[in-house]
Structures are given as C-alpha cells and as structure tokens.
Amino acid sequence: MPRPGSRRTKPPDGTNEALAAGARRADHAVRAKPYQSLASALGVSVIVGLLLGRRDD
C-alpha cells in the first residue's frame, strides 16, 4: 500500500521487458570482454572520484 502523498505510478507497458533486455546485453558485453569492462569501470570511478574530491579552498 503506497504512503499518502507518494506519486508511485505503474510503469509504462514494456518497461520491465526493456530493462531485462538491457541487462542481458550488458551481461553479454561484460562476459565477452571482462578486462575491457573492468578497465572502463575503473576509469569512470577514478574520474568521478577526482571530480567529487575537488576542493575549492
């Protein structure tokens, strides 16, 4: 039962299928090239960490 004031609505038709298809594509890509996927994730993490760690003194 939704809480009063919440705006939870039913997702559009086909949303769950589209998400599942995207997850399957991502799974296949990672399994096909695991080291490239790991390097990409590491690179993105480093960039995000640098951006979040910047200090304006």
DSSP file (Angstrom, degrees, kcal/mol; ACC not computed):
  #  RESIDUE AA STRUCTURE BP1 BP2  ACC     N-H-->O    O-->H-N    N-H-->O    O-->H-N    TCO  KAPPA ALPHA  PHI   PSI    X-CA   Y-CA   Z-CA
    1    1 A M              0   0    0      0, 0.0     2,-0.0     0, 0.0     0, 0.0   0.000 360.0 360.0 360.0 123.2    0.0    0.0    0.0
    2    2 A P        -     0   0    0      0, 0.0     3,-0.1     0, 0.0     0, 0.0  -0.301 360.0-107.9 -67.3 150.8    1.6    3.3   -1.1
    3    3 A R    >   -     0   0    0      1,-0.1     3,-2.0     2,-0.0     2,-0.1  -0.436  44.4 -89.3 -72.3 150.9    2.1    6.0    1.5
    4    4 A P  T 3  S+     0   0    0      0, 0.0    -1,-0.1     0, 0.0     3,-0.1  -0.398 114.8  21.6 -59.9 134.7   -0.2    9.0    1.4
    5    5 A G  T 3  S+     0   0    0      1,-0.3     2,-0.2    -2,-0.1    -2,-0.0   0.333  90.5 130.4  90.0  -7.1    1.3   11.7   -0.8
    6    6 A S    <   -     0   0    0     -3,-2.0    -1,-0.3     1,-0.1     0, 0.0  -0.520  49.8-150.1 -79.9 151.3    3.5    9.3   -2.8
    7    7 A R        +     0   0    0     -2,-0.2     2,-0.3    -3,-0.1    -1,-0.1  -0.096  37.4 151.7-111.3  33.8    3.4    9.5   -6.6
    8    8 A R        +     0   0    0      3,-0.0     2,-0.3     1,-0.0    -2,-0.0  -0.508  19.6 177.0 -69.7 125.2    4.2    5.9   -7.4
    9    9 A T        -     0   0    0     -2,-0.3    -2,-0.1     0, 0.0    -1,-0.0  -0.818  37.6 -89.0-124.4 165.9    2.6    5.0  -10.7
   10   10 A K        -     0   0    0     -2,-0.3     3,-0.1     1,-0.1     0, 0.0  -0.569  48.8-114.6 -73.7 133.4    2.6    1.9  -12.8
   11   11 A P        -     0   0    0      0, 0.0     3,-0.1     0, 0.0    -1,-0.1  -0.312  41.4 -88.4 -66.3 154.7    5.5    1.9  -15.3
   12   12 A P    >   -     0   0    0      0, 0.0     3,-1.8     0, 0.0     4,-0.3  -0.217  56.8 -82.7 -60.0 153.6    4.5    2.1  -19.0
   13   13 A D  T 3  S+     0   0    0      1,-0.3    -3,-0.0     2,-0.1     0, 0.0  -0.290 116.2  23.6 -57.8 138.5    3.9   -1.2  -20.8
   14   14 A G  T 3> S+     0   0    0     -3,-0.1     4,-2.3     4,-0.0    -1,-0.3   0.361  86.5 114.3  88.5  -5.6    7.1   -2.9  -21.9
   15   15 A T  H <> S+     0   0    0     -3,-1.8     4,-2.5     2,-0.2     5,-0.2   0.940  77.2  47.1 -65.4 -47.2    9.4   -1.2  -19.4
   16   16 A N  H  > S+     0   0    0     -4,-0.3     4,-2.3     1,-0.2    -1,-0.2   0.893 113.2  49.5 -62.8 -38.6   10.3   -4.3  -17.5
   17   17 A E  H  > S+     0   0    0      2,-0.2     4,-2.3     1,-0.2    -1,-0.2   0.903 110.8  49.9 -66.5 -39.8   11.0   -6.2  -20.7
   18   18 A A  H  X S+     0   0    0     -4,-2.3     4,-2.2     2,-0.2    -2,-0.2   0.899 111.6  48.5 -65.7 -40.2   13.2   -3.3  -22.0
   19   19 A L  H  X S+     0   0    0     -4,-2.5     4,-2.3     2,-0.2    -2,-0.2   0.910 111.7  49.3 -65.5 -41.6   15.1   -3.2  -18.7
   20   20 A A  H  X S+     0   0    0     -4,-2.3     4,-2.2     2,-0.2    -2,-0.2   0.899 110.7  50.3 -64.7 -40.1   15.6   -7.0  -18.8
   21   21 A A  H  X S+     0   0    0     -4,-2.3     4,-2.2     2,-0.2    -1,-0.2   0.906 110.9  49.3 -64.9 -41.3   16.8   -6.8  -22.4
   22   22 A G  H  X S+     0   0    0     -4,-2.2     4,-2.4     2,-0.2    -2,-0.2   0.893 110.0  50.9 -64.1 -40.3   19.3   -4.1  -21.5
   23   23 A A  H  X S+     0   0    0     -4,-2.3     4,-2.4     2,-0.2    -2,-0.2   0.890 109.8  50.5 -64.8 -38.8   20.6   -6.1  -18.5
   24   24 A R  H  X S+     0   0    0     -4,-2.2     4,-2.4     2,-0.2    -2,-0.2   0.907 110.4  49.5 -65.1 -41.3   21.1   -9.1  -20.8
   25   25 A R  H  X S+     0   0    0     -4,-2.2     4,-2.3     2,-0.2    -2,-0.2   0.919 112.1  48.1 -63.6 -42.6   23.0   -7.0  -23.3
   26   26 A A  H  X S+     0   0    0     -4,-2.4     4,-2.4     2,-0.2     5,-0.2   0.907 110.9  51.4 -64.1 -41.0   25.2   -5.6  -20.6
   27   27 A D  H  X S+     0   0    0     -4,-2.4     4,-2.3     1,-0.2    -2,-0.2   0.919 110.8  47.7 -61.6 -44.3   25.8   -9.1  -19.2
   28   28 A H  H  X S+     0   0    0     -4,-2.4     4,-2.0     1,-0.2    -1,-0.2   0.898 111.6  50.6 -64.5 -40.2   26.8  -10.4  -22.6
   29   29 A A  H  X S+     0   0    0     -4,-2.3     4,-2.0     2,-0.2    -2,-0.2   0.909 111.8  46.9 -65.4 -41.6   29.2   -7.4  -23.2
   30   30 A V  H  < S+     0   0    0     -4,-2.4     7,-0.2     1,-0.2    -1,-0.2   0.899 113.7  48.1 -67.7 -39.9   30.9   -7.9  -19.8
   31   31 A R  H  < S+     0   0    0     -4,-2.3    -1,-0.2    -5,-0.2    -2,-0.2   0.823 111.4  51.2 -70.2 -29.8   31.3  -11.7  -20.4
   32   32 A A  H  < S+     0   0    0     -4,-2.0    -2,-0.2     1,-0.2    -1,-0.2   0.884 129.9  15.2 -73.8 -38.4   32.7  -11.1  -23.9
   33   33 A K  S  X S+     0   0    0     -4,-2.0     4,-2.0    -5,-0.2    -1,-0.2  -0.619  70.1 164.0-136.8  74.6   35.3   -8.6  -22.8
   34   34 A P  H  > S+     0   0    0      0, 0.0     4,-2.3     0, 0.0     5,-0.1   0.875  76.9  48.9 -65.6 -38.1   35.8   -8.7  -19.0
   35   35 A Y  H  > S+     0   0    0      2,-0.2     4,-2.4     1,-0.2     5,-0.2   0.884 111.3  49.2 -71.7 -36.8   39.1   -6.9  -18.8
   36   36 A Q  H  > S+     0   0    0      2,-0.2     4,-2.3     1,-0.2    -1,-0.2   0.899 112.2  49.6 -65.9 -39.4   37.9   -4.0  -21.0
   37   37 A S  H  X S+     0   0    0     -4,-2.0     4,-2.4    -7,-0.2    -2,-0.2   0.907 111.5  48.6 -64.8 -41.9   34.8   -3.8  -18.8
   38   38 A L  H  X S+     0   0    0     -4,-2.3     4,-2.4     2,-0.2    -2,-0.2   0.911 111.7  48.9 -64.3 -43.0   36.9   -3.7  -15.7
   39   39 A A  H  X S+     0   0    0     -4,-2.4     4,-2.6     2,-0.2    -2,-0.2   0.893 111.3  50.3 -64.7 -39.7   39.2   -1.0  -17.1
   40   40 A S  H  X S+     0   0    0     -4,-2.3     4,-2.5     2,-0.2     5,-0.2   0.930 111.2  47.9 -63.8 -45.1   36.2    1.1  -18.1
   41   41 A A  H  X S+     0   0    0     -4,-2.4     4,-2.2     1,-0.2    -2,-0.2   0.896 112.6  49.5 -63.1 -40.1   34.6    0.8  -14.7
   42   42 A L  H  X S+     0   0    0     -4,-2.4     4,-2.4     2,-0.2    -2,-0.2   0.925 110.9  49.5 -64.3 -44.5   37.9    1.7  -13.0
   43   43 A G  H  X S+     0   0    0     -4,-2.6     4,-2.2     1,-0.2    -2,-0.2   0.914 111.9  47.2 -61.8 -44.1   38.4    4.7  -15.3
   44   44 A V  H  X S+     0   0    0     -4,-2.5     4,-2.6     1,-0.2     5,-0.2   0.909 111.9  51.7 -63.8 -40.9   34.9    6.1  -14.7
   45   45 A S  H  X S+     0   0    0     -4,-2.2     4,-2.6    -5,-0.2    -2,-0.2   0.898 109.4  49.5 -63.2 -40.8   35.4    5.6  -10.9
   46   46 A V  H  X S+     0   0    0     -4,-2.4     4,-2.5     2,-0.2    -1,-0.2   0.928 112.3  47.6 -64.5 -44.4   38.7    7.5  -10.9
   47   47 A I  H  X S+     0   0    0     -4,-2.2     4,-2.4     2,-0.2    -2,-0.2   0.931 113.8  46.5 -63.7 -45.4   37.2   10.4  -12.8
   48   48 A V  H  X S+     0   0    0     -4,-2.6     4,-2.6     1,-0.2     5,-0.2   0.912 112.6  51.4 -63.2 -41.4   34.1   10.6  -10.6
   49   49 A G  H  X S+     0   0    0     -4,-2.6     4,-1.9    -5,-0.2    -2,-0.2   0.903 110.6  48.0 -62.4 -41.3   36.3   10.3   -7.5
   50   50 A L  H  X S+     0   0    0     -4,-2.5     4,-0.6     2,-0.2    -2,-0.2   0.916 113.2  47.8 -64.9 -42.3   38.5   13.1   -8.7
   51   51 A L  H >< S+     0   0    0     -4,-2.4     3,-0.6     1,-0.2    -2,-0.2   0.900 115.9  43.4 -66.8 -40.0   35.6   15.3   -9.5
   52   52 A L  H 3< S+     0   0    0     -4,-2.6    -1,-0.2     1,-0.2    -2,-0.2   0.783 112.0  54.8 -75.6 -26.0   33.9   14.7   -6.2
   53   53 A G  H 3< S+     0   0    0     -4,-1.9    -1,-0.2    -5,-0.2    -2,-0.2   0.513  79.5 116.7 -86.6  -4.5   37.2   15.1   -4.3
   54   54 A R    <<  -     0   0    0     -4,-0.6     2,-0.4    -3,-0.6    -3,-0.0  -0.396  49.2-159.4 -66.6 139.4   38.0   18.5   -5.6
   55   55 A R        -     0   0    0     -2,-0.1     2,-1.0     0, 0.0    -2,-0.1  -0.973  13.7-148.0-121.9 133.3   38.1   21.2   -3.0
   56   56 A D              0   0    0     -2,-0.4    -2,-0.0     1,-0.2     0, 0.0  -0.813 360.0 360.0 -98.8  94.2   37.7   24.9   -3.7
   57   57 A D              0   0    0     -2,-1.0    -1,-0.2     0, 0.0     0, 0.0   0.454 360.0 360.0 -90.9 360.0   39.9   26.4   -1.0
